């Protein structure tokens, strides 16, 4: 069940991305922004974004320490 409109989601994501830039410039990757666009359209959930990013960065971390 989706409780936010696409505009509300877009506004929320804009706020979240901009608030992260208060401590310095942070430019989200193209891949991250693709996830955001898909979430706004209802194609994936924020939970799926978390899972995809956790999987990606967990495996990269493991590659570094192995």
C-alpha positions in Angstrom: 0.0 0.0 0.0 1.4 3.3 -1.1 0.5 6.3 1.2 2.5 9.0 -0.6 1.9 10.5 -4.0 4.8 10.7 -6.5 5.2 14.4 -5.7 5.3 13.8 -2.0 7.9 11.1 -2.5 10.0 13.3 -4.8 9.8 16.1 -2.2 10.9 13.7 0.6 13.8 12.4 -1.4 14.9 15.9 -2.4 14.8 16.9 1.3 16.8 13.8 2.3 19.4 14.3 -0.3 19.8 18.0 0.4 20.0 17.5 4.2 22.9 15.2 3.7 24.8 18.0 1.9 24.8 20.2 5.1 28.1 18.7 6.2 29.7 19.1 2.8 29.0 18.3 -0.8 27.6 14.8 -1.3 26.8 13.8 -4.8 24.7 10.6 -5.0 25.8 8.0 -7.5 23.8 7.5 -10.7 22.9 4.0 -9.4 21.5 5.5 -6.2 19.5 8.1 -8.1 18.1 5.3 -10.3 16.9 3.5 -7.2 15.3 6.8 -6.0 13.5 7.3 -9.3 12.2 3.7 -9.2 11.0 4.1 -5.6 9.2 7.4 -6.5 7.4 5.5 -9.4 6.5 2.6 -7.1 8.6 0.1 -8.9 10.7 -0.7 -5.7 10.4 0.0 -2.0 12.8 1.9 0.3 13.3 -1.5 2.0 14.4 -3.0 -1.3 16.8 0.0 -1.8 18.3 -0.7 1.6 18.7 -4.4 0.8 20.3 -3.7 -2.6 22.8 -1.2 -1.1 23.6 -3.4 1.9 24.3 -6.3 -0.5 26.4 -4.2 -2.8 28.5 -2.6 -0.1 28.7 -5.6 2.2 30.3 -7.6 -0.7 32.7 -4.7 -1.5 33.7 -4.5 2.1 34.4 -8.2 2.2 36.5 -8.0 -0.9 38.7 -5.4 0.7 39.3 -7.4 3.9 39.8 -10.8 2.3 
